[in-house]
Amino acid sequence: MEPILKVKNLTTRLVIEKHPYPVVEGISFDLYPGRTLALVGESGCGKTLTALSVMGILPMPPAEKPTGEVLYQGRNLLELREKELRKIRGGKISMIFQDPSTALNPVYTVGDQLGEVAQLHLHLEGEEGEHKAIEALREVGLPRPEDLLEVYPHQLSGGMKQRVMIAMALMCEPDVLIADEPTTALDVTIQAQVLDLIRALQKKKGTAVLLITHDMGVVAELADDVIVMYAAQGIEKGSVRQIFDHCAHPYTQGLFESRPGEQAVNQKLKTIKGQVPSVVHFPSGCRFHPRCRYVMDKCRHGVVPDFELEKKPQHISKCWLHDGSEESALKLEREQE
């Protein structure tokens, strides 16, 4: 199966006090029809900026033009002019933003905003555009979609606004859907409904989904493949089963160990010591080494390569523990005793 979207060595920098600092560094992945890839990590690790870089909607300045390749239908989206990119963005590649309250325009009705999408990408106007908008709202399970066309976003609940955003994103039947924290600020019942909706629509249309989240429960439910991000880099990549059952990077292990379990009521939660480094003060060598219980001298300097743990499907960890050396094997054995 050929990927719909190929991202190669994507790097984005922000200029802070006249100095550029990487906020997304060397990220690579493929998106396939009908499959979901999850970008996982703490707030500030670069997940959303990766999505905004792919979509070409970074604020410049402070962001510099991203480098690398974002290949869609043989064309590098990073090299397209804004006019060309606009034909693809919102039509072939759509995004559900993290907060529908700020993503929806408060001074236009739901019908106006859906109608604009129909006009720009489907060339439908008047009654045709209105019928398409009603169909999109009905498809995401909203009651009385005809009445909703005249409603303003502030008159809707959080769950309904999120469904309107999903309807808008899927209206043109995109090849790629980017979902940025699609269940944030929603109650548990609505969260489950939104996830079911994305899964059902993906199955029906064969859409490739890039899911951005820090919620491991959402990852387990929706994702096929996972990239774990830390300090602007992808530090582990594999299938959802590999990541959940055989997580290899110490940071990924720390994420799983810090989740509440059955014993959490009576025992203190485990935490990863230290703090996430500031973008202007990334450590040399492995960026996780100041917080890592397995740290070795070689972790403190130079570039850490990607080490392949399994080939089918590919499981990769950016960690010296997996270089096959005697030092790394002894360190791993000693710390796990």
C-alpha angles and dihedrals in degrees: 000000000000119000118247092213129023120194115192126188093331111190128179127182132196120211109229117178090345094307123106116228125186114246093167115029128185098332115172130177144138127230118211131197112271094006132109125219116194124208106206132187147100123300111284097026094115104262098127093038088056089056093045089050091053091048093046094233102118116137105251110224117053087033122062121221108282119248130213125050136301103184120197119166090345095306127111104231091202089067098048123105117247092253092055093043091052090063090058100036112082091010110054096010116035134178136209105208125222097246115035090189090068097031094058116072108244095208097055128068122244088252092054092052096046090044091056090055091049091050098045100043107020098031090230120145138174116359094356091056091046092051090050090051091050091048091051093050092047091050092058091052101254114154121237095005091181090064093046092064090076095046126102120226094249089062092063131080120245092259093050092049089052090051090050088052091051091048090052092048094048098038093098094042093243124209090223129035120191111200113192109198091322094183100044114131093008123120119250096261094051090044090058091048092051092049091048089050094052091047094049095046091046091052092048097047102027092235121172110232129206105196119197115197148130092209111103091193090061090047092052091050101044113018131091096181133021139206115192112209129202127173094348095311135100102239100175133020132181147109116308089252093052092049095046098041103031108020106176109185116082090230092055089048089052091051092054094043091053094058117107112258136182090282094051093099092065101026134059115255116252115245137194106248120239128014138288107268120249116253088242093053108041110163119246117254114010107011091216096052097099088060100035124110090204096052117151131181092260089058092065100063141040132009118318110223126217112261119205114225100174131011104204103074097006115249116190133181127187094216135111090223087082100050091104094241124141091237092057093045091052092047091051092047094047096049093047094053 
